[in-house]
Amino acid sequence: MHARDGVRSGRLAGVATGTGHFAVLAIDHVRSFATTVRPDDPDSFTPDDIRSAKLELVEGLAAHAAAVLVDPGFLAGLGAGRRESLRGTGLILGIEDGDYEDVITAPRLLPGWDVRRASELDVDAVKISVYFDPDGDTAAAERFVTDVAAQCEATGTPLFCEPLALYGRPEDRRRAVLEGVRIFGHLGADVLKLQFPEPGARTASCREWVEACREVDRLSPVPWTILSEGGDYGLFRQQLRSACRAGASGFLAGRAVWREAATGQAGLSSGTDRLDELRGIAVSEGVPWPDRAGHRKGWQESRT
C-alpha cells in the first residue's frame, strides 16, 4: 500500500464508525432542504435561515452519526468553531454544483471550489453527485468523476461518488443503478453512494431486494452505501437491512432521518432515534469498508 493510500485510509476512517461502517447524516443540498421545510414558499427561506435551521439539526443529531455531509455554504457559516459544532463527528463536504431538483447539465464543481480548497478546510472527505442516463452518452459524467478523483489522489482526500441514475419506468431501476456501478465504480472513488437498486414498492420480497443488492456488490470494486432519496423512513430501514446483508458498508441518509424534526412535526429525538437504529443495522449487518477496500492495515493503524 502506497503512503498516500494510507493517508486516505486514515481520513476515511474518520467518517466511519469504530467498526468500519458508514452512518452518515446528509444535510448538504440547499434547494431540497428549503423545499422540504417550506414546501409552499421555499424561496422565502434565506441563506441565513437555511444555515440556522441546519445548524440546529447538526448540533442535535451529529453525535449520533459517524459523520455529517454538508454543503460549503453551511461550512463557511460555522466559522472557526466548525469542529466544535460537530462534536468530534467526521466531516464530508459536497462540492458539486447541483441539487436533486436541478435540470440535467454537464456536471461541474461549485464555482471557486475544488478538492484542494476543501482539503485545506480540514474536511475528512469530499462527495460529488452526478446524473447519468444509462442509455445515453456518459462521457462528460465520466470525465468529471475522473478529474475529481485525480484531485483526491493528489491531496490524499477520500472521495464519495454518487451516480444518480435516470430511468423512465420503475422496472428499469435495477438495470440503471447497476449500470452506474459498472460505469463509475472504477474511476477512482473510495466509496460509492447509491440509490437502492429496486423500486420502493413494499410488494417486493426481501429475497428480491437482497439479490438486487448482491448484484451491486458483485459489480462494485469499492465499498458502497445507500442513500435515502428523501423517502419514507420505514421503507429506508428495510432497504438498508437488505443492502447490508448483501455487502453494503452503511448509509448516507438525509430527509428520511430529519424531515419531521426540521418541519416541526416531531422533536429532535425522532432524528436521533432513527440514526441510532440505522447505525445499529449498519454495524450489525454491514461489511466494514476496509474488508472491501483492501486497506485494513492502514485503517487499523489509524485507530491506534
Summary of the structure (lengths in Angstrom):
residues: 304
radius of gyration: 17.8
end to end distance: 18.1
largest distance: 52.4
contacts: 1070
relative contact order: 0.16
helix: 52%
strand: 14%
